[in-house]
Amino acid sequence: MEYKNLGNSHLKLSQITFGAWAIGGWMWGGADENDALDALGAAIDNGITTIDTAAVYGFGQSEQLIGQAIKGKRDKLQILTKYGLRWEDTKGQYYFKTVSNEGKTLDVYKYASKASVINECEISLKNLGTDYIDLYQIHWPDSTTPIHETMEAMEILIKQGKVRYAGVCNFDTALVDEALKSFPIISDQVPYSMVNRHIELELVPYCAEHNIGILAYSPLQRGLLTGKMAKGYHFNHGDTRPMTGYYREPNFSRILDFIETIRPIAQNHKATVGQVVINWTLQQPGITSALVGARNRTQVMENIKALEVSLSMNDMKTIHKNLNNLVLDK
């Protein structure tokens, strides 16, 4: 495992970050608590020092599981979490309706006022069983709250020692620029994968120029790029993936066909398709760390082995040639 500084900070992250959305169960068709704890333990024991979660993942469940897993190991880890999605109130910008793991219907709002963020931080600290968060990130832009007000909360929390660094998520170049005028954020966490590369045009060059780290989430496109799915794949009840654009036809079939062009490369390296995809992601310009989810120990160990793959220039050319031939419907 290699480790990189995030942006211009002293926060050093593992190349692979444990993405903890799936272990919260919400939107993934549930999760097994024992498997989740085993997965977290395997990640920590095998060099993954960075764990990324959010208050909304399982509505506290993901953070609470992480809190159990990091006991006695906190000083060796970087804990990243997110704020700004609220489901207990109706303030802010309405986002969507969802169902909790317990079957309760909830309305989620984007809300990142100063008071709300400070309150959220206290809840996350309690869930995580820690007294500080290494990187605290706004989950989605909130159109009802000025960015400078949200960043005022970051300044307060950092002065109090409850947060080490501030970051943003899902911000485009203009929003990152606006945030930087209010506070020295160090990172932007954005979706990035072989089939979702829009950040390469503007955001990557901007972040490189301003020394802002990029945390790439969904590099496996929520499991679609693992090479483990086939046409007619069965999804558990509550799994929202079939409703997303990449899983709808004709995109689903087109991506599966593209994956078959990667499989010979994976076989040549005695690796899985998913390992090739993760390795490719880490080699792309501007990417500090790739957030890769895992729901059990086996998946964690598969993800880590991606670092053993050594893609040649010919491999990369083949991948990019086939990517350029992949056409997806919007």
TAGINOR-V465346 format. One record per pair of residues at least 12 apart in sequence whose C-alpha atoms are under 7 Angstrom apart, sorted by sequence separation. I is the first residue (numbers start at 1). J is the second residue. D is the distance in whole Angstrom. If there is no record, write none. Layout:
i->{I;I}
j->{J;J}
d->{D;D}
//
This chain:
i->{2;3;96;154;1;2;23;95;1;94;95;94;95;93;94;92;93;171;91;92;93;167;170;87;90;92;166;167;168;169;170;87;91;166;167;168;169;170;87;167;168;169;86;87;231;85;86;85;86;192;85;86;187;188;189;190;191;192;193;84;85;186;187;188;189;190;191;192;193;49;50;51;52;53;54;55;84;136;186;187;188;189;190;191;192;193;279;37;41;49;50;51;52;53;54;55;84;135;189;193;275;278;279;40;49;50;51;52;53;54;56;132;133;134;135;136;137;138;139;140;173;18;110;112;132;133;134;135;136;137;138;139;140;141;173;275;276;279;17;26;111;131;132;133;134;135;136;137;138;148;151;172;275;16;18;19;20;21;26;37;110;113;135;137;147;151;227;17;18;19;20;24;25;84;112;173;276;14;17;18;19;24;83;148;225;14;17;114;118;13;14;21;113;114;117;13;24;83;113;24;112;114;23;114;269;21;20;58;1;227;226;227;226;93;225;93;265;93;92;80;79;80;81;82;83;84;85;220;79;80;81;82;83;84;78;79;80;81;82;83;84;82;220;262;219;67;63;67;66;67;219;64;63;64;258;63;60;258;55;30;216;219;214;215;214;215;216;217;218;219;26;213;214;215;216;217;218;26;213;215;216;217;25;215;251;208;251;204;193;9;8;7;6;7;6;8;7;8;7;7;6;29;29;29;28;29;27;28;27;28;27;39;42;39;39;43;38;39;42;36;38;35;36;35;39;22;17;19;21;23;15;16;17;18;19;20;22;15;16;17;18;19;14;15;16;17;18;16;6;4}
j->{14;15;108;166;14;15;36;108;15;108;109;109;110;109;110;109;110;188;109;110;111;185;188;106;109;111;185;186;187;188;189;107;111;186;187;188;189;190;108;188;189;190;108;109;253;108;109;109;110;216;110;111;212;213;214;215;216;217;218;110;111;212;213;214;215;216;217;218;219;76;77;78;79;80;81;82;111;163;213;214;215;216;217;218;219;220;306;65;69;77;78;79;80;81;82;83;112;163;217;221;303;306;307;69;78;79;80;81;82;83;85;161;162;163;164;165;166;167;168;169;202;48;140;142;162;163;164;165;166;167;168;169;170;171;203;305;306;309;48;57;142;162;163;164;165;166;167;168;169;179;182;203;306;48;50;51;52;53;58;69;142;145;167;169;179;183;259;50;51;52;53;57;58;117;145;206;309;48;51;52;53;58;117;182;259;49;52;149;153;49;50;57;149;150;153;50;61;120;150;62;150;152;62;153;309;62;62;101;47;273;273;274;274;142;274;143;315;144;144;133;133;134;135;136;137;138;139;274;134;135;136;137;138;139;134;135;136;137;138;139;140;139;277;319;278;127;124;128;128;129;281;127;127;128;322;128;127;326;124;101;287;290;286;287;287;288;289;290;291;292;100;287;288;289;290;291;292;101;288;290;291;292;101;291;328;286;329;286;281;186;186;186;186;187;187;211;211;212;212;213;213;236;237;238;238;239;238;239;239;240;240;294;297;295;296;300;296;297;300;295;297;295;296;296;300;293;289;291;293;295;288;289;290;291;292;293;295;289;290;291;292;293;289;290;291;292;293;292;288;288}
d->{6;6;5;6;7;6;6;6;7;6;5;4;6;5;6;6;5;7;7;6;6;5;7;6;7;5;5;6;6;5;6;6;7;6;5;5;4;5;5;6;6;6;6;6;7;6;5;6;6;5;5;6;5;6;6;6;6;6;7;6;6;5;4;5;4;5;5;6;4;7;6;6;6;6;5;6;5;7;6;6;6;6;6;6;6;6;6;7;6;5;5;5;5;5;4;6;5;7;7;6;6;6;6;6;6;6;6;6;7;7;6;7;6;6;6;6;6;7;7;6;7;7;7;6;4;5;5;5;5;4;5;5;6;7;5;7;6;7;6;6;6;6;5;6;6;6;6;5;6;7;6;7;4;6;6;6;6;6;5;6;5;6;6;6;6;6;6;5;5;5;5;5;6;7;6;7;7;6;6;6;6;4;7;5;7;6;7;6;6;7;6;5;6;5;6;6;5;7;6;4;6;7;6;5;7;7;6;7;6;5;6;6;4;6;6;7;7;6;6;6;6;6;7;6;6;6;7;7;5;5;5;5;5;6;6;7;6;6;6;6;7;5;7;7;7;6;7;4;6;5;7;5;6;5;7;5;7;7;6;7;7;7;6;6;5;6;6;6;7;7;6;7;6;5;5;5;7;6;6;6;6;7;7;7;6;6;6;6;7;7;7;5;7;6;7;6;5;7;4;4;5;5;6;4;7;4;6;4;5;7;5;7;6;6;5;6;6;4;7;6;6;6;6;5;6;6;6;5;7;6;7;6;6;6;5;6;6;5;5;5;6;4;7;6;6;6;6;7;6;6}
//
